[in-house]
């Protein structure tokens, strides 16, 4: 059985997801802890449920989504995986954090790069990497067909979509990503976005005012 636990971290209210199986293994998506207090909240949950992080994944490398990765590296010795087109945001993370007034303590190079069509697995869960640029170069979604869930980062929100006016953003690319990569999924696919509440593909296809 797969369990999804959501945390809301940092000044930008970014969702961090812990996706775990019955063997106490987990995947952490967008570790966004802004400070030690937020990290302790995540760590306490992992310890309470005897969870061992196996993969740390980033939907994209905007600084509000990467703030807590160094905690996981220091505590568990596990680095993050991201798309290679995110390199710009990794290289300029300190500058972006300064502009946004977010306290980025450290950022390390990724442990590995992931690309369109790759699969990230733990027993009982396979997440397929779907490349979805438009909000930012390097944006990916993580889709489990078996579980009927997708982690959409800042590509698709409930009743909204990601901004396309930030560096490397492009509205036409974003719209294409949503129409051709996400809206082709089954209606009942549950969407876990980078900010805000969950939704479904069917609801957004019918109601999203931006598409």
C-alpha positions as CSV (number, residue, x, y, z in Angstrom):
1,X,0.0,0.0,0.0
2,X,1.3,3.5,-0.9
3,X,0.7,6.4,1.4
4,X,1.2,10.1,0.5
5,X,1.9,12.6,3.3
6,X,2.0,16.3,2.5
7,X,3.8,19.1,4.3
8,X,3.6,22.8,3.6
9,X,6.9,24.6,4.1
10,X,8.6,28.0,3.7
11,X,7.3,31.5,3.0
12,X,6.0,30.4,-0.4
13,X,3.8,27.6,1.1
14,X,5.5,24.9,-1.0
15,X,4.2,21.3,-0.8
16,X,6.7,18.6,0.2
17,X,5.5,15.1,-0.3
18,X,6.6,11.9,1.4
19,X,5.4,8.8,-0.6
20,X,5.9,5.6,1.3
21,X,5.3,1.9,1.0
22,X,4.6,-0.8,3.5
23,X,8.3,-1.7,3.8
24,X,9.0,1.7,5.4
25,X,10.8,3.0,2.3
26,X,9.9,6.4,0.9
27,X,10.4,8.9,-1.9
28,X,10.6,12.6,-0.9
29,X,9.4,15.1,-3.6
30,X,10.4,18.8,-3.3
31,X,12.1,19.0,0.1
32,X,11.2,22.6,0.8
33,X,12.1,23.0,4.5
34,X,13.1,26.6,5.1
35,X,14.7,26.2,8.5
36,X,15.6,23.7,11.3
37,X,12.1,23.9,12.8
38,X,10.5,22.8,9.5
39,X,13.2,20.2,9.0
40,X,12.5,18.8,12.4
41,X,8.8,18.5,11.5
42,X,9.7,16.4,8.5
43,X,12.4,14.4,10.3
44,X,10.0,13.6,13.2
45,X,7.4,12.2,10.8
46,X,10.1,10.0,9.1
47,X,11.3,8.7,12.5
48,X,7.8,8.2,13.9
49,X,6.9,6.0,10.9
50,X,10.3,4.4,10.7
51,X,10.7,5.6,7.1
52,X,13.9,5.4,5.1
53,X,14.3,7.9,2.2
54,X,15.4,6.1,-0.9
55,X,15.0,8.8,-3.5
56,X,14.8,12.6,-3.3
57,X,13.1,14.1,-6.4
58,X,12.7,17.7,-7.5
59,X,9.9,18.7,-9.8
60,X,12.0,21.7,-10.7
61,X,14.8,23.8,-9.1
62,X,13.1,27.0,-8.2
63,X,14.6,27.9,-4.9
64,X,11.4,27.4,-2.9
65,X,11.4,23.7,-3.9
66,X,15.0,22.9,-3.0
67,X,15.6,24.6,0.3
68,X,15.7,21.5,2.4
69,X,17.7,19.1,0.3
70,X,20.9,19.7,2.3
71,X,19.1,18.4,5.5
72,X,18.5,15.1,3.8
73,X,22.0,14.9,2.5
74,X,23.5,15.6,5.9
75,X,21.1,13.3,7.8
76,X,20.7,10.4,5.4
77,X,23.5,10.8,2.9
78,X,21.0,11.0,0.0
79,X,21.2,13.6,-2.7
80,X,18.4,14.8,-5.0
81,X,17.6,14.0,-8.6
82,X,16.5,16.5,-11.1
83,X,16.3,17.2,-14.8
84,X,19.5,18.4,-16.5
85,X,17.8,21.5,-17.8
86,X,17.5,22.7,-14.2
87,X,21.2,23.5,-14.1
88,X,20.7,27.2,-14.5
89,X,18.6,27.4,-11.3
90,X,21.1,25.3,-9.4
91,X,24.0,27.5,-10.5
92,X,22.1,30.7,-9.6
93,X,20.3,29.4,-6.5
94,X,22.0,31.8,-4.1
95,X,21.1,34.8,-6.3
96,X,17.5,33.8,-6.6
97,X,17.2,33.1,-2.9
98,X,18.6,36.6,-2.1
99,X,16.1,38.2,-4.4
100,X,13.2,36.2,-2.9
101,X,14.5,36.7,0.6
102,X,14.6,32.9,1.2
103,X,17.3,31.6,3.5
104,X,19.1,29.1,1.3
105,X,21.8,27.6,3.6
106,X,23.5,25.3,1.0
107,X,22.8,23.8,-2.4
108,X,24.8,20.8,-3.7
109,X,25.0,19.4,-7.2
110,X,22.4,16.7,-7.9
111,X,23.1,13.1,-7.1
112,X,21.8,12.2,-10.6
113,X,19.9,13.6,-13.5
114,X,16.5,12.2,-14.6
115,X,14.9,12.5,-18.1
116,X,11.7,12.0,-19.9
117,X,10.6,8.4,-19.7
118,X,12.8,7.4,-16.8
119,X,11.2,5.5,-13.9
120,X,11.9,6.0,-10.2
121,X,11.0,2.9,-8.2
122,X,10.6,1.5,-4.7
123,X,8.7,-1.7,-4.0
124,X,5.1,-1.1,-4.8
125,X,5.6,2.2,-6.5
126,X,6.9,3.2,-9.9
127,X,7.0,6.9,-10.8
128,X,7.4,7.8,-14.5
129,X,9.2,11.0,-15.3
130,X,7.3,13.3,-17.6
131,X,9.1,16.4,-18.9
132,X,6.8,19.5,-18.7
133,X,8.6,22.8,-19.5
134,X,6.9,26.1,-19.6
135,X,6.9,27.2,-15.9
136,X,10.7,26.6,-15.9
137,X,13.2,24.7,-17.9
138,X,13.8,21.3,-16.2
139,X,10.2,21.0,-14.9
140,X,9.0,17.4,-14.6
141,X,6.0,15.6,-13.3
142,X,6.1,12.2,-11.6
143,X,3.3,9.9,-12.6
144,X,2.2,6.5,-11.1
145,X,-0.3,4.9,-13.5
146,X,-0.9,2.1,-11.0
147,X,-1.7,4.4,-8.2
148,X,-3.5,6.9,-10.4
149,X,-1.5,9.9,-9.0
150,X,0.7,12.6,-10.4
151,X,3.0,15.1,-8.7
152,X,2.7,18.1,-10.9
153,X,5.1,20.6,-9.3
154,X,4.3,24.1,-10.5
155,X,2.9,23.1,-13.8
156,X,-0.7,22.5,-12.9
157,X,-2.7,23.6,-9.8
158,X,-6.3,23.4,-8.7
159,X,-8.1,26.0,-10.9
160,X,-4.8,27.4,-12.0
161,X,-1.4,26.8,-13.7
162,X,2.2,27.8,-13.0
163,X,3.6,31.2,-13.8
164,X,5.3,31.6,-17.1
165,X,6.8,35.1,-16.6
166,X,9.8,33.9,-14.6
167,X,13.2,33.1,-16.2
168,X,12.9,30.3,-18.9
169,X,9.1,30.4,-18.5
170,X,6.9,30.3,-21.7
171,X,3.1,30.2,-21.7
172,X,2.8,28.3,-25.0
173,X,5.2,25.7,-23.8
174,X,3.4,25.4,-20.5
175,X,0.0,25.1,-22.2
176,X,1.4,22.4,-24.6
177,X,2.9,20.5,-21.6
178,X,-0.5,20.5,-19.9
179,X,-2.6,19.6,-22.9
180,X,-0.3,17.0,-24.4
181,X,1.3,15.4,-21.3
182,X,-1.2,15.8,-18.4
183,X,-4.7,16.2,-19.9
184,X,-4.2,12.9,-21.8
185,X,-4.2,11.0,-18.4
186,X,-7.3,9.4,-17.0
187,X,-9.9,11.8,-15.5
188,X,-9.6,10.3,-12.0
189,X,-5.9,10.8,-11.8
190,X,-5.2,12.7,-8.5
191,X,-3.0,15.7,-8.9
192,X,-0.6,16.6,-6.1
193,X,0.6,20.1,-7.0
194,X,3.6,22.1,-5.8
195,X,1.3,24.6,-4.0
196,X,-2.3,24.4,-2.8
197,X,-4.8,21.6,-2.6
198,X,-5.1,18.4,-4.6
199,X,-7.3,18.1,-7.6
200,X,-7.9,15.7,-10.5
201,X,-7.0,15.7,-14.2
202,X,-10.7,15.4,-15.1
203,X,-11.7,18.4,-13.0
204,X,-8.9,20.6,-14.4
205,X,-9.7,19.5,-18.0
206,X,-13.3,20.6,-17.5
207,X,-12.8,23.7,-15.3
208,X,-9.3,25.2,-15.4
209,X,-9.8,28.7,-16.7
210,X,-6.3,29.1,-18.0
211,X,-6.5,26.2,-20.5
